[in-house]
Amino acid sequence: MRMRGLIATLAMALVIGGSARADPIADFYRGRSISWILSAGAGGGYASYAEAFAPYFSAHIPGKPNIVIQNMPGGGGLRAMLYLYSVAPKDGTTLGLVHSSVPFAPLYGIAAARFDPRKMNWIGSIDASTGICVAWHTSGIATWHDLLTKPLTVGSTGAGSQMETMPMMLDNLFGTKIKVVAGYVGGNDIYLAMERGEIAGRCGGLISSIRSTRPDWFPQHKVNVPIQIAERRNPLFPDVPAVGEFAKDARTKNILKLVLSPLKMDRPILAPPGVPQERVAALRAAFHAAMHDPGFIAQAEKQQLEIGEVTGSEVEQVVADAFAMPPDIAKAASAAMRAGGASE
């Protein structure tokens, strides 16, 4: 009888101890899969980042869920963002990696951008970036002066994409002669079109994308870099001017600062609104751990992926700061990033 009582006491102690050690986050994710929605197509820079990061991200999420990458290109990234905002499950089993320009689309009055990025749960960004324009080596475009005096045709995936907004901004604020051809499914399709001679270039946060998917382009001078779309020069291109060097007055500098906000969070990961905050916190912690995982750092170096952690709270602040800009600056920035914007 005394033995049965002792066994019952021990069993109860094990149950209580096990409950105390239970991890509700691990219990939730164990045996599950996370759908990771990419706003870009397969084979491009975003896919390279996602494929490199996913195993390490998964390993640091309690319960180690399997991460399944799903490509959802369209509308310059708006299709994926709208899905994440309005349709995706709000339990932490669906995440996004979206074009960094997309969260700012509502600020610029893009009709299809029916979402509020301030309500998203920002997990972090794998990198910050310097924007550039590249021109195929046979295009005749090699310098900033060339962009001001000769036409350059570049590709885009659609309204709201950096591939469209950045060259239009250069046209409207600085007088370049860049023509945008929209309708490409993803960035990789634009690179293929450049190789086929259909178009001559592309603008945006391209450095890592080119180094990871077209590693011969820079060293073999297959593309020229006539301008850096940044406030200051990136040391990788010390002889190429940054467009910020040509912003001569405070108003233009503020417009440029707003336009360049996406580059401060170049590979942003997010969860839909409504995800329980304890899961958001766990995902942020896993993101931080994965960014500092020696295995991921080595893999990024192997694939020539530029990485630099931007925390979830830092991404939130970038978005908040942009939406806090004076309305006249936001309006001017919006006009600068549209065809014919300079005349508004």
N, C-alpha and C positions, 0 to 999 in steps of 0.2 A: 504493500500500500504506500509506504513511504517512498519506495522506488518510483512508483507511478507518479506521485506528486512531484518528485524531483525532475522526472522527464518532462512533465507538463510545464514546470517552471522554466526549464531550459528552452523548451520549444517556444514558450511565450517570449522569452528574452531574445531569441533569434528573430522572431517576427518583428518585435519592437525595434531591434537593432537594424534589421533589414529595411524597415520603413523609414528609419531615421536617415539611412544612407541612400534612399531612393532618389533618383535624379529625374524629375518630371520631364526635362528637356530630352534627356537620353531615352527615356521611356517612350516619348512621343515619336522621335525620329528613328528609333531602332527598327530595322526591317522595312522602312519606307524609302521612297524615292523622291528626290526634289527635281521638279522640272525647271530647267534654267533656260529662260526665253532670251534669245539673242535677236536684236532688231536688225541684224545684218545677215547676209547669206553665208553659205559655207565657203571655205577656202580663203577668206579674207583675214584682215588683222584682228577683228573681234573674235573670230573663230579660233585663231591661233592663241589668243590670250585665254579664252575660255577652256580650251582643251588642255593647256598647260596648267592652269590654276585649279581646275575642278578636282583632281585627285587629292590635292593637298588641302583644299577647302573642306572637302568631305571628311578627310581624316581628322580634322580638328573640330567638327561639329559633333556634340555629344550624341551618341547613338550611331555615328558614322553612316548616315543615309547615302544611298547611291545617287549621284547627280547625273541627270540625263539632259544633255544639251539639245535644245530644239531651236531651229532657225525660223524666225518669223519676220522676214524682210518686208518692206513696203512702206510707201509714203515717207521716205527719208527717215524711217524709224518710228513714225507715228502709230503705225498699225500695232506694233508690239507694246508701245506705251499705253495705248487705249485699252488693249487686252489686259494688261497688268493692273490698270486703274479700275476698270469696271467689271471685268469678267473673271479674272483669275481667282482661285481659292485664296481666302484671306487667313490661312492657318499656318503659313510658313513653309508650305510644300511647293510653292512656286516663287521663283526669283527671276529677276531680269538683269540683263547686261545691255544697256541701250546706248545709242549714239548720244554723246554728251551734249549735243546741241538741242536735243528733243525736249528736255525739261523746260527750256526757255521759250518754246514755241508759243504758249499762251500769252506771254508777255508782249509778243510782237503781233498779236492779233490774227494768228493763223487760224482760220475758221474750224479746221478739223481737230485742233488741239483742245479737245473738251476734257481737260483734266487740270488738277491743281498739284504741281510737283511738291508743294510744301506739305501735302498730306501723305506723300509717299514715305516709306521707311528706308532711309538711305543707309546701306550697310558699309559702304566705303568705295573708293576708286583705286584700281590697280596702278594707275599712273596719272601724272599730270603731263602736259605735252606742250610742245612748241608747234604752231601751225606753219606750214610752208605751202608754196605752190611749186609743182614740178612740171617741167616741159620736156617732151621727148627730144632727144639730142638732134634730131633732124628738123625740128620745128622752127629754128631761127630765133628762138627766145632763150636768152641766156642771162640777161641782166634786168634790173629794175627799169632802166631806160628803155629796154626792148618792150616791156609790158606797157609802158606809157605811149609807145609809138607804133607798135605792131599788134595785130589781133592774135589772140590765143584762144582756142576752143578747148574747154574742159568738160568732163563728165560729171553727172550728179545722179543720186538716187531719188531726188525729189525735194519738194519744199520742206524747209526746216532742217535739212541736212547741212552740215558744215560745207560739204562739197558744192552747195548752191549759195548759201548765205555769205560765205567768206569771199568768193570772187566778186559777188555783187557789191559787197562792202568796199572792196578795193576799187571797183569801177566808180561807185558813187561818191566816195570820200576822197579818192586820190587820182581819179582820172585814167585808170588803166583801161585797156580795150579787150577785156576778157568776155567771151561768149560762153554761156552755160548750155549744155545739152543734157536735159533730164531724161529719166525713164530707165536708167540702168538698175538692175535688181540689187546689186551689191558692189562694194568697192573692188572686188576681184574682177568683176565684169568690166569695170572701167580700165583696170590695168591691161586686161586682154585687148580691149578696144584700142588702147594706146599702142600696144605691140602690133596690132593689125593696121594701124594708121588711120583708124576711123576718127579719132580725136587726138589732140596733141598733149593734153595734160590733165591735172587734177589738183585741187586745193583742199587743205584741211590739215588735221593732225595726222600726218602720214609717215612720220619718221620710223616708228616701230613697225607699222604695217608694211612698209617697203623693205625694211631690213629683215623682217621675218618671212615674208612671202616672195620677195624679189631681191634676195641678198646680193645679186651681182649688179644691180642697177646703179648704186652709188659708186662702188669701187671701179666699175668699168665705164662710168660716166655715160650711162644710157639715158639718164635724165639730168637736166640742168635745174638748179634751184635759184630762180631769179629774186625771190623775196621770202623773208620769214614773216609770218603773220603773228607777230608778237610785239610786246612792248620793248623787249630787249633781245639781243642776239643770243642764240644758243651756241655754246662753244663748239658744237659739232660743225657749225658753218660760220667760222669767225669772219670770213670775208663777205658774207651775204648780209645785206642790211635788213634790219627789222623795221616793219612798217611804222612802229612807234616813233622812229627817228624822223618821220615826215609829218607827224602830228604837231602842228605849230602853235595851236591855241588850246586853252583849257577845255572848251566845249568839245572839240574834236577828240581830245585825250579821254574825256569821260565817255564819249560814245564808243571809242575804241575799247576802253576798259570793259564796258558792258558787253560788247560784241565778243570779246575774247574770254569772257567768263567760263564758257564750256571747256576751254583748254586747261583750266585749273582742276578739272575732274574728268579726265579724258576717257577713262574706262569705268563708268559708274555702275555699281551693283545695287539693286534695290529690291525691296519687298513691297507688295501692295499695301494700301491703307487698311487698317483694321487688324493687322497681324498682332497677336498678343505681345506686349512689350518685353516680357521675359524671354520670348523666342527671338525677338529682334536683338536683344542684348547678347544672347548666346551666339547669334549669327555674326554680330559685330566682333565678338571676342574670337570666334573662329577665323574670321577674315584677317584680323590682326596677327593671329598665330601663324596662319598660312603664309602671309606676306613675309614673315621672318623665318619661315621654314627653310633650312639650308637646301633641302631637296628642290623646293620651288625656285629658290634663287639660282641654283645651278642649272635647272631646266630653262629658266628665262635667259640665262647667259648663253646656253647652248643654242637656243632659238633666236637669239639676238632681239629679245623683247625688252624694251625699256620699261623698268618698273620703279615705282616710288609711291609708297603708301599715302593715301589721302583718307583720313578716317571718316566714318559715317557722320560724325558731328561737324567735321570740316566741310563735307559736301553739303550738308544742310545749310551751313552758314553761307557758302557760295551762292546757293539758290536764294536764300533769304535776302542777301545783300543785293542781288540782281533785281528782285521784285520790290526792293525798297528804293530803287533809283527814282529820281524825279520823273514825273510823267513826260516832260518835254524831252528828256534824254532818251527814255525808252522809245518814244515816238520817233525821234530822230534816228535812233539805232535801227528801229524797224524799217524806216524808209530807206536807210542805207543798205539794208540787206534784201531789198526788192528791186526788180527790174524797173528802171526809171525813177528810183527812189530819190535821186539827187534833185529832181525837179519839184518834189512835194514841199 
